Amino acid sequence: MRHTIFDTPIVNSCFRLLSRLGLKLFGWKLEGQRPNAQKYVIIAAPHTSNWDFVLTIAFAFCFRMKVFWMGKSTLFKGPFGGIMKWLGGIPVDRSKTNGLVQQMVDTFHNCTELAVAIPPEGTRSKVRQWKSGFYHVAHGAGVPIALGFLDFKKKVGGFGPMFFTTGNYESDLKKIQEFYQHMTGKNPRQFA
């Protein structure tokens, strides 16, 4: 994959220091360990606020990770488009079905190392059910899912256990969502 802020030498060190200081200043703690895999999908949940993005980037620096993330294509328009890509963004056009899952599966197959954060809600708004793209990308690419989280009530962020898909989406989703049932997003009413 392309060059990002996470592998820009001096900038990376500066942002890692700023991230540690900022998280400590606001009372946030790291929990869990950086996933021990070369390639994986990261569930980014709960996703209820723009603050999730800021905290996710800060935690990525603290865990010394190079993370890519999927975001709506409108974030990548205009003068900030290049910056969003440098921050690890992958634009997604949500208005059409364009084989995005297969594109991501192919990307995983063509990389030796890759971590992609995907919010299963697909939006910051409340949803009745999670979108299945994160699951199908992981299963199709044969990579595990890292259960990434931000719990605003406890002020902790990090990783739970790695999850390996079985191909039974309904059963697997139930197990994954059990991990998140006690998590609190920035806007609690928006997380199912």
Secondary structure as UniProt FT lines:
FT   HELIX           5..7
FT   HELIX           9..25
FT   TURN            26..27
FT   STRAND          29..31
FT   STRAND          39..45
FT   HELIX           51..62
FT   TURN            63..64
FT   STRAND          68..72
FT   HELIX           73..76
FT   HELIX           78..80
FT   HELIX           81..86
FT   TURN            87..88
FT   STRAND          89..92
FT   TURN            94..95
FT   HELIX           100..110
FT   STRAND          114..118
FT   TURN            120..121
FT   HELIX           133..141
FT   STRAND          145..151
FT   TURN            152..155
FT   STRAND          156..163
FT   HELIX           169..180
FT   TURN            181..182
FT   HELIX           188..190
//
